[in-house]
Amino acid sequence: MNILITNDDGYNSTGLRVLAETCLEAGHSVLVVAPSVQQSATSHSMVIEKPLIAKPFSYRNIKGYAVNGFPADCVRVAPYLTDKTIDFCIAGINNGFNVGAAVYYSGTDGAAREASMNYIPSMALSMGTSATEDMLRGFSKLAIDKIGYFRDNPMPRMCFLNVNSPAMLPEQTKGERMATVSKGFFKDGYICRTSPLNEPYLWPDCKGTYEASEPGSDVYYLERGYITYTFIGGFIDHNSELRGFI
């Protein structure tokens, strides 16, 4: 398959490189189109008032472009950077979880959503921040093995698969679980201070903690050591249409 790989951590991130290399090793054709700089928490932002510049780069036999835009922009311009039809898009591997409320803020999820809007099946991959290259590679292999399933069980347009794993090898986790998106919101806030000019300013107080999660949700399972799979957007009956997925 011809696979597009993107992310929101930037074109030089370890998770992106390991994912691309693992796709290549699995026999897929790989095109990497990723932001030239860190674009976390940019959701589905797009550039509309300046040109997008795609600077070529490569590693091993993988062709890539670093784009001065957002993750969604990278997905939108990718078809113009290849003469092949893109069969699947993988966004990630993000450095940190994208579960619960984060799926609405994440640039990684924004890229996967943009692909699904453009009739390209997609998934977003995220892993705990302390992941080693071996953990990233194990997670990549697990996710790539799922791609073939969607040939016979296509996702609806506007729907993508959101996958999260603890920072450990797949065999060290508790297993895999289908999950809902947790309704628990971030507990993060701001610290209010006063500048030397006597003006208030607000410093983000990012703890990365959530409100209590509901049983069966992505945050709930992830906190207990499971790899989680959640379909975002579009209606899918987990108990019928996708029976046998895991």
C-alpha positions as CSV (number, residue, x, y, z in Angstrom):
1,M,0.0,0.0,0.0
2,N,1.0,3.6,-0.5
3,I,1.1,5.1,3.0
4,L,1.2,8.8,3.9
5,I,2.8,9.5,7.3
6,T,2.5,12.8,9.1
7,N,2.5,14.1,12.7
8,D,2.3,17.3,14.8
9,D,5.7,16.9,16.5
10,G,7.6,17.9,13.4
11,Y,9.4,16.2,10.6
12,N,12.5,15.4,12.7
13,S,10.7,13.6,15.6
14,T,11.8,10.1,16.6
15,G,8.2,8.7,16.5
16,L,7.7,9.8,12.9
17,R,11.0,8.3,11.8
18,V,10.5,4.9,13.5
19,L,6.9,4.7,12.2
20,A,8.1,5.4,8.6
21,E,10.9,2.9,8.8
22,T,8.6,0.2,10.2
23,C,6.1,0.8,7.4
24,L,8.9,0.5,4.8
25,E,10.1,-2.8,6.5
26,A,6.6,-4.1,6.3
27,G,6.7,-3.7,2.5
28,H,4.7,-0.5,2.1
29,S,5.5,2.5,-0.1
30,V,6.0,5.4,2.2
31,L,5.7,9.2,1.8
32,V,6.4,11.5,4.8
33,V,4.8,15.0,4.8
34,A,5.2,16.6,8.2
35,P,5.3,20.1,9.7
36,S,8.7,21.8,9.7
37,V,8.3,22.8,13.4
38,Q,6.4,21.5,16.4
39,Q,2.6,21.9,15.9
40,S,1.1,20.2,19.0
41,A,-2.4,21.3,20.1
42,T,-3.1,22.9,16.7
43,S,-6.2,20.7,16.1
44,H,-7.5,21.2,12.6
45,S,-5.9,24.5,11.9
46,M,-5.0,25.4,8.3
47,V,-2.8,28.0,6.5
48,I,-4.9,30.1,4.1
49,E,-3.0,33.4,3.6
50,K,0.5,32.4,2.7
51,P,2.2,29.8,0.4
52,L,3.1,26.4,1.8
53,I,6.7,25.5,1.1
54,A,7.6,21.8,1.0
55,K,11.3,21.2,1.6
56,P,12.5,17.7,0.6
57,F,14.3,15.5,3.1
58,S,14.9,11.8,3.3
59,Y,16.2,8.9,5.5
60,R,17.0,5.5,4.2
61,N,14.8,5.0,1.1
62,I,12.0,7.1,2.5
63,K,11.1,10.4,0.7
64,G,9.8,13.2,2.8
65,Y,8.8,16.9,2.8
66,A,8.9,19.3,5.7
67,V,6.0,21.8,5.3
68,N,5.7,25.3,6.9
69,G,2.1,24.6,7.9
70,F,-0.1,22.6,10.2
71,P,-0.6,18.9,10.3
72,A,-3.9,19.2,8.4
73,D,-2.1,21.2,5.7
74,C,0.5,18.4,5.3
75,V,-2.3,16.0,4.5
76,R,-4.0,18.4,2.1
77,V,-0.8,19.0,0.1
78,A,0.5,15.4,0.1
79,P,-1.4,14.3,-3.1
80,Y,0.4,17.2,-4.9
81,L,3.8,15.8,-3.9
82,T,3.5,12.3,-5.3
83,D,2.3,10.6,-8.5
84,K,0.9,7.7,-6.5
85,T,-2.6,7.3,-5.1
86,I,-2.5,7.5,-1.3
87,D,-4.1,4.3,0.2
88,F,-3.8,5.1,3.9
89,C,-2.7,7.8,6.2
90,I,-1.0,7.3,9.6
91,A,-0.5,10.3,11.9
92,G,2.1,9.9,14.6
93,I,3.6,8.4,16.6
94,N,2.8,11.3,18.9
95,N,5.0,11.9,21.9
96,G,2.3,11.7,24.6
97,F,-1.3,10.4,24.8
98,N,-4.2,11.8,22.7
99,V,-7.2,10.6,24.6
100,G,-10.3,12.2,26.1
101,A,-10.5,15.9,25.5
102,A,-7.1,15.8,23.8
103,V,-8.6,14.3,20.6
104,Y,-10.2,17.7,19.9
105,Y,-7.0,19.7,20.5
106,S,-4.5,17.3,18.9
107,G,-2.8,18.2,15.7
108,T,-2.1,14.5,15.2
109,D,-5.8,13.7,15.4
110,G,-6.5,16.7,13.2
111,A,-4.3,15.3,10.5
112,A,-6.1,11.9,10.6
113,R,-9.4,13.7,10.5
114,E,-8.4,15.7,7.5
115,A,-7.4,12.5,5.7
116,S,-10.7,10.8,6.5
117,M,-12.5,13.9,5.1
118,N,-10.6,13.4,1.9
119,Y,-11.6,9.8,1.5
120,I,-8.2,8.5,2.8
121,P,-8.6,5.8,5.5
122,S,-6.5,6.9,8.5
123,M,-5.4,6.3,12.0
124,A,-3.7,8.5,14.7
125,L,-1.0,6.9,16.9
126,S,0.1,8.2,20.3
127,M,2.3,6.8,23.0
128,G,3.5,7.7,26.5
129,T,6.3,10.3,26.6
130,S,9.0,8.0,28.0
131,A,8.8,5.6,25.1
132,T,12.1,4.1,23.8
133,E,12.7,3.3,20.1
134,D,12.0,-0.4,20.8
135,M,8.7,0.5,22.3
136,L,7.9,2.8,19.3
137,R,8.8,0.1,16.9
138,G,6.7,-2.5,18.6
139,F,3.7,-0.1,18.7
140,S,4.3,0.7,15.0
141,K,4.2,-3.0,14.0
142,L,1.1,-3.6,16.0
143,A,-0.7,-0.7,14.3
144,I,0.5,-1.4,10.8
145,D,-0.8,-5.0,11.1
146,K,-4.3,-3.5,11.5
147,I,-4.3,-1.7,8.1
148,G,-5.2,-4.7,6.0
149,Y,-8.4,-5.1,8.1
150,F,-9.8,-1.9,6.7
151,R,-9.7,-3.2,3.1
152,D,-12.6,-5.5,3.9
153,N,-14.1,-3.3,6.6
154,P,-13.8,0.3,5.4
155,M,-14.4,3.1,7.9
156,P,-17.1,5.6,7.0
157,R,-16.0,8.9,5.6
158,M,-15.2,11.4,8.4
159,C,-14.2,8.5,10.7
160,F,-10.7,7.6,11.8
161,L,-9.1,5.2,14.3
162,N,-7.4,6.8,17.3
163,V,-4.8,4.4,19.0
164,N,-3.0,5.0,22.2
165,S,-0.4,2.9,24.1
166,P,1.4,3.1,27.4
167,A,5.2,3.6,27.1
168,M,6.0,-0.1,27.0
169,L,6.3,-3.0,24.6
170,P,3.0,-4.4,23.3
171,E,3.6,-7.7,25.2
172,Q,4.1,-5.8,28.4
173,T,0.7,-4.1,28.3
174,K,-2.5,-5.6,29.8
175,G,-3.8,-6.1,26.2
176,E,-6.0,-4.2,23.7
177,R,-9.4,-2.7,24.3
178,M,-12.0,-0.9,22.2
179,A,-12.9,2.3,24.0
180,T,-15.1,5.3,24.0
181,V,-13.8,8.9,24.2
182,S,-13.6,9.9,27.9
183,K,-15.8,12.9,28.8
184,G,-13.4,13.9,31.6
185,F,-11.9,17.3,30.7
186,F,-8.4,18.6,31.4
187,K,-7.7,20.0,34.9
188,D,-5.1,22.4,33.5
189,G,-5.5,26.1,34.3
190,Y,-3.5,29.3,34.5
191,I,-1.3,31.0,37.0
192,C,-2.2,34.7,37.1
193,R,0.8,37.1,37.6
194,T,1.4,40.8,37.2
195,S,4.0,42.2,34.8
196,P,6.5,45.0,35.6
197,L,4.1,47.3,33.6
198,N,1.4,46.3,36.1
199,E,-0.5,44.3,33.5
200,P,-1.9,40.8,34.3
201,Y,-0.5,37.9,32.4
202,L,-1.5,34.3,32.5
203,W,1.1,31.5,32.6
204,P,-0.3,28.1,31.5
205,D,-0.3,25.6,34.3
206,C,-0.2,22.4,32.2
207,K,-0.4,19.4,34.6
208,G,-1.7,17.0,31.9
209,T,-4.3,15.6,34.3
210,Y,-7.9,14.7,33.6
211,E,-11.2,14.7,35.5
212,A,-12.3,11.2,36.5
213,S,-12.8,8.9,33.5
214,E,-15.8,6.6,32.9
215,P,-15.3,2.8,32.8
216,G,-14.9,1.7,29.2
217,S,-13.3,5.0,28.1
218,D,-9.9,5.5,26.5
219,V,-8.5,7.3,29.6
220,Y,-9.9,4.6,31.9
221,Y,-8.2,1.7,30.0
222,L,-5.0,3.6,29.3
223,E,-4.5,4.4,33.0
224,R,-4.8,0.7,33.7
225,G,-2.1,-0.3,31.2
226,Y,-4.1,-1.2,28.1
227,I,-3.6,-0.2,24.4
228,T,-6.8,1.6,23.4
229,Y,-8.7,1.8,20.1
230,T,-11.3,4.5,19.5
231,F,-13.2,5.4,16.3
232,I,-13.6,9.1,16.1
233,G,-16.4,10.7,14.0
234,G,-18.9,8.7,11.9
235,F,-21.1,6.0,13.5
236,I,-19.6,2.6,13.8
237,D,-21.2,-0.2,15.8
238,H,-18.2,-1.7,17.6
239,N,-20.1,-4.9,18.4
240,S,-21.2,-5.8,14.9
241,E,-19.4,-4.0,12.0
242,L,-16.0,-4.4,13.6
243,R,-16.3,-7.7,15.3
244,G,-12.9,-9.5,15.3
245,F,-10.9,-6.3,15.0
246,I,-8.9,-7.1,18.1
